[in-house]
Amino acid sequence: MKRTILLSALLCLFAAPYYSSVSAQPGSGDYPRHAEQYLWSDESWAQSQQTTYTYTNWGDVETELIEYANISWPNEKRSYTYDEKKMLTLELGQKYIASQWVNSSRDRYEYGDQGHLLVEYHESWNGTQWTIASATKNEYEFDGSNIIKITILNYNLDTRQFEYKFRYLYTLNESGQIIELDGQSYNNGEWVNLNRQFIFWLNTGRVDYMLLDMWQGGDWIHMSKMDWDYLENGGSVLTTSSWDAGSQSYNLSIRIRNEFDTHENQTLALTQNYQDGDWTTLTSTQMTNTYNNNHLTEQVTDTWRIGIPGIKTGGGSWIHTKRELFSDFATMGVNETELITSSFDFFPNPATDRLTVRLSKQNTQPVEILILNLSGQVLKSFWIQPGEEHPDLTVSDLDPGYYLLSVQGARLNMTKPLIIK
């Protein structure tokens, strides 16, 4: 997975995305026209699907044809349309049913003059016409070219109107870096404080650490501190510490480590929590990458299976989960080796009643969303099939506190901290 450290990726842990354009894949480079996926079953690899890609002349995905080994799953096709600025404006999903391609889903995107995403529609086909399943509208306020406020409106299916949901206020330093981000929710006709973050930067332009406060009982309450350490080849370690009111200090809580090889494809995704003076592995995925002539031709994914929740690393074992083979490479633009990767974010965070999860356009395979406690116990799980709309998850039955939200899929193995208030 290509690693690019963007502010939007950092802030999506506890904030709104810093909206820009939507893309069907990460950028220009060398890409496979053909990919095969295998799953580990009965001590051997069994093919689950194969995907054929075509690309635009500048390197974005133009079509994807997904053929499943399971004959009960209809094959799928996704087509992408771009405007003159090479921004993704339309994604059409179709399924092969009764010997013909049938519409299933459609996503539409509208942008402002500066390239920021204004409206995002998710639509479904009812057999005769497209109907809106969900939609989000973003309103921006600028200081020069810098965004200082984003207001998010959700589409009400009953009234067919956009309604205020959240807004995020940005404070910038002289270099244009965000140093404070205030989140608010819209309740009963007024904006109510939700959370705020203070962001501290290194001289290199990377985030050093972040402080998160929550609004409770008419006052700001310390919640957590997030420290970043940066590794070679674009890797990083994010350590989250939770505020302890008794000791008036931040105590170690969660650590997320991501490592990449010299081609900048991911090799490790590790999530741990701090327990009894040591780090305990909750989830972990390692990828073994094989290259030929600078092309990634094979990636084998192993997952760490914990024997008993709460036991430290020695209590588990690595098991095979996925194997992907890539071939027939197309070269567009810069000579890079990249996977067509997926990503996700969610908001609001902290959450109270419901949580919206957004998967990237690259998600063409089933993924599982897990909510875990800090002992690694799975409290909730949801499956999202390819082409399914971005889900809103109910979290009102969870006690206030710290959790982990994990998304597991063929090309997406990622865990982020979640706070329920």
Buried (B, 14 or more C-beta within 10 A) or exposed (E): BBBEBEBBBBBBBBBBBBBBBBBBBBBBBBBBBBBBBBBBEEEEBEEBBBBBBBBBEEBBBBBBBBBBBEEEBBBBBBBBEBEEEEBBBBBBBBBBEEEEBEBBBBBBBBBBEEEBBBBBBBBBBEEEEBEBBBBBBBBBEEEEEEBBBBBBBBBEEEEEEBEBBBBBBBBBEEEEBBBBBBBBBBEEEEBEBBBBBBBEBEEEEEBBBBBBBBBEEEEEEBBBBBBBEBEEBBBBBBBBBBBEEEEEEBEBBBBBBBBBBEBBBBBBBBBBBBBEEEBBBBBBBBBEBEBEEEBBBBBBBBBBEBEEBBBBBEBBEEEBBBBBBBEEBEBBEEEBBBBBBBBBBBBBBBBBEEBBBBBBBBBBBBBBBBBBBBEBEEBBEBEBEBBBBBBEBEBEEBEEEBBBBBBBBBBBBBBBBBBBB
